[in-house]
Amino acid sequence: MAYYTYSCKECEEIFENVVQSVYDDRFETHNQIPEHEETECKGEVKRHMGAIMRMDLRGKGFHCNDYPKRNWTSSGKPRNTAQ
């Protein structure tokens, strides 16, 4: 899932951290944005990507899940933790 920022061209409202699959179509109007379906504004929205865009990589197969941190020394060898 990706987090996007949208802005309405008509009322200039900004929607940050809108969760949307990268495979989903973009939202086209203000009232398509989740939690804003009841709004009276039906202005066109623009999706922004950049510094605010963020993705959560979850599940098996990702580096942070499959390779847990270990105690390593600066020489690249595992630190002896036995006392």
C-alpha positions as CSV (number, residue, x, y, z in Angstrom):
1,M,0.0,0.0,0.0
2,A,1.2,3.5,-0.7
3,Y,0.4,6.8,0.9
4,Y,-0.3,9.7,-1.4
5,T,-1.1,13.4,-1.1
6,Y,-4.0,14.8,-3.1
7,S,-5.1,18.4,-3.5
8,C,-8.5,19.7,-4.8
9,K,-8.2,22.2,-7.6
10,E,-11.6,23.8,-6.7
11,C,-11.5,24.3,-3.0
12,E,-7.7,23.9,-2.6
13,E,-8.1,21.4,0.3
14,I,-5.1,19.1,0.8
15,F,-5.4,15.4,1.7
16,E,-2.3,13.9,3.2
17,N,-1.5,10.2,3.8
18,V,-4.3,8.8,1.6
19,V,-3.8,5.1,1.6
20,Q,-4.2,3.5,-1.8
21,S,-2.8,0.5,-3.6
22,V,-0.3,1.2,-6.4
23,Y,-2.6,-0.8,-8.7
24,D,-5.7,1.2,-8.0
25,D,-6.8,4.0,-10.3
26,R,-6.2,7.6,-9.1
27,F,-9.1,9.4,-7.4
28,E,-10.5,12.0,-9.8
29,T,-12.9,14.1,-7.7
30,H,-12.9,15.4,-4.1
31,N,-15.9,13.2,-3.1
32,Q,-14.0,10.0,-4.1
33,I,-11.3,10.6,-1.4
34,P,-11.9,8.2,1.6
35,E,-13.7,9.9,4.5
36,H,-14.7,12.8,2.2
37,E,-17.5,11.1,0.3
38,E,-20.2,13.3,2.0
39,T,-18.6,16.6,0.9
40,E,-20.5,19.0,-1.4
41,C,-17.3,19.8,-3.4
42,K,-16.9,17.6,-6.5
43,G,-13.8,19.4,-7.7
44,E,-11.1,17.6,-9.6
45,V,-8.2,16.4,-7.5
46,K,-4.5,16.0,-8.3
47,R,-2.3,13.3,-6.9
48,H,1.2,14.5,-5.7
49,M,4.2,12.2,-5.3
50,G,7.4,13.2,-3.7
51,A,8.8,13.6,-0.3
52,I,5.5,12.8,1.4
53,M,4.9,9.6,-0.6
54,R,5.6,6.5,1.6
55,M,5.2,2.8,1.1
56,D,4.9,0.1,3.8
57,L,6.6,-3.2,2.7
58,R,5.0,-6.0,4.8
59,G,5.0,-9.7,4.7
60,K,7.5,-12.4,3.9
61,G,10.3,-11.7,1.4
62,F,11.4,-8.3,2.6
63,H,14.9,-7.6,4.0
64,C,13.8,-6.2,7.3
65,N,11.7,-9.3,8.0
66,D,14.0,-12.0,6.8
67,Y,17.3,-10.7,8.1
68,P,17.1,-9.6,11.7
69,K,19.8,-7.4,13.1
70,R,22.7,-9.1,14.8
71,N,25.5,-7.7,16.9
72,W,28.3,-7.1,14.4
73,T,31.7,-5.6,15.0
74,S,33.2,-2.9,12.8
75,S,35.4,-5.6,11.1
76,G,32.3,-7.3,9.8
77,K,32.5,-10.3,12.1
78,P,29.7,-11.3,14.6
79,R,30.3,-10.0,18.1
80,N,30.8,-12.6,20.8
81,T,27.9,-12.1,23.2
82,A,28.6,-15.1,25.4
83,Q,29.8,-14.1,28.9
